[in-house]
């Protein structure tokens, strides 16, 4: 005789996946491995491929649209445009979650101070750093030096330097996670930099020169393959981040500017 289930977990039945979910899974896999590009096949082609009805296809498309992987065009020019996930969309999704959990900008800054130095170490340990990393950092530093008299341009190039460290660390997971956090900060940074520069507050010329000096040292450590770059960058962030975070550390993340900049190049959080 079979015994009765003894726990709540045993009593729960496993819900079979709906046909629309199975179809969405298959299409999602094709999008992510780039078997499908730009546009999905027309609806009747999808129905023929999967052998399912119109309702299941439309439910599957609704799932993928809610995930941001496609945009369904309705009407006479109907169809579905494909959108591969990007660091910008990852940052937006992460921002929604962090905002719902009442995470502050200060906490985002704290996380970046931990993660960005690790990205710099990965840059220093790349065997191809002389070709893949150092020339870019050198170009950005030279550009910043040329623009030191223009605070907004200097800060923009400075942010590109921090972005380059993250984007070129050679570890996709670390680059994506850290890059998403930096985008969260950058969504607020762009507005803040314009405000403080026009108000004549900071960054001062001395602060810009200090930042460039740190950046030169960071690039030198990376060129030598020296993991001690971690401490140099950590010191730089600990000294420069509070200037940009002043009066904002306890603020909640504002999704509006992040949404507005979702397709913009990423920036960094600090000089």
HELIX and SHEET records of a PDB file:
HELIX    1   1 UNK A    8  UNK A   11  1                                   4    
HELIX    2   2 UNK A   19  UNK A   32  1                                  14    
HELIX    3   3 UNK A   43  UNK A   50  1                                   8    
HELIX    4   4 UNK A   54  UNK A   66  1                                  13    
HELIX    5   5 UNK A   87  UNK A  100  1                                  14    
HELIX    6   6 UNK A  105  UNK A  125  1                                  21    
HELIX    7   7 UNK A  129  UNK A  132  1                                   4    
HELIX    8   8 UNK A  134  UNK A  146  1                                  13    
HELIX    9   9 UNK A  151  UNK A  167  1                                  17    
HELIX   10  10 UNK A  172  UNK A  198  1                                  27    
HELIX   11  11 UNK A  205  UNK A  224  1                                  20    
HELIX   12  12 UNK A  229  UNK A  245  1                                  17    
HELIX   13  13 UNK A  255  UNK A  260  1                                   6    
SHEET    1   A 2 UNK A  70  UNK A  73  0                                        
SHEET    2   A 2 UNK A  79  UNK A  82 -1                                        
END                                                                             
